[in-house]
């Protein structure tokens, strides 16, 4: 933290940057592998595709889960030992990319129609049927339980397996991604056990030689600090019966969240109707998650002594400070209000635990503002 704060203080004004610390991903990956051993861990790169973070993931886990052919290309170029290809609405170009991929690859097929596309492209690798089944798992985004556009209905599994065989495809098992942001270790362990038991039954009924069960991601790492209890999860799944199949996890948020920091400089201070505002060079077009989730992301104020202007430096003391960005919308809010003792224009606001679904999901083209810097600090 000290190294990142000093970097934040030293950047030229008006400072705005994403700062990545891939060493933190390596630490989380090591803890995750200990908890989930001997099972397979793939990094869901949709959480953070920063090259340094992706390289750290490639070094420390078993492979990379991709959700587009663009990600497939980047992961292969980064040297991933193995790949998985997920996501709905795949196109002919996606199937062709899968067929041309030289790195070992498992495609997660979302529908019977996707099986047709794979076969037509000449894909020869293993396929996992994504199935929308199971009880709802607590978390921020539920992919199964309620009706969603992801995967096939459980009642269609036998027909899908028969269709795949007729096309000459190799169905290795199932993809059962159910949730994002689950903080309940017991509930997640139940999801794993239930998914394995269902997979064994479904494979037997559909005539599938079960070799692969991917229970998805969803290991919670709330941006406000709380994370899933890995020790408890490891205890619950220790020695679990996989029916001879490879058990695969594909975390993204848990691995990447702690590895990214968003920095924005305060360029104006004002009080309107009794509310103090810090307006920053940056905002939700760089870091969309607070607006998307409707929460206030914790921040640290980094004081800066330098003031280059001839006019007095604006300051506020003992205020509830709302941090807003430079966009022409009242929804450009990074933090809705926190008590601060003192703040001045030119100080920097540093948001930790921002590495997952931060820059990747943002809309930086809105208003054509300058993009933030992208900085890597590997020792932080």
Secondary structure by P-SEA (a helix, b strand, c coil): caaaaaaaaaccccbbbbbbcaaaaaaaaaaaaaaaccbbbbbcccccccaaaaaaaaacccbbbbccaaaaaaaaaaccccbbbbbccccaaaaaaaaacccbbbbbcccaaaaaaaaaaccccbbbbbcccccccccccccccccccccccccaaaaaaaaaaaacccccbbbbccccccccaaaaaaaaaaaaaaaaaaaaaacccccbbbccccccccccccccaaaaaaaaacccccccbbbbbbbccccccccbbbbbbbccccccccbbbbbccccccccccccccccccbbbbbbbcccccccccccccccbbbbbccccccccccccbbbbccccccbbbbbcccccccccccccccccccccbbbbbccc
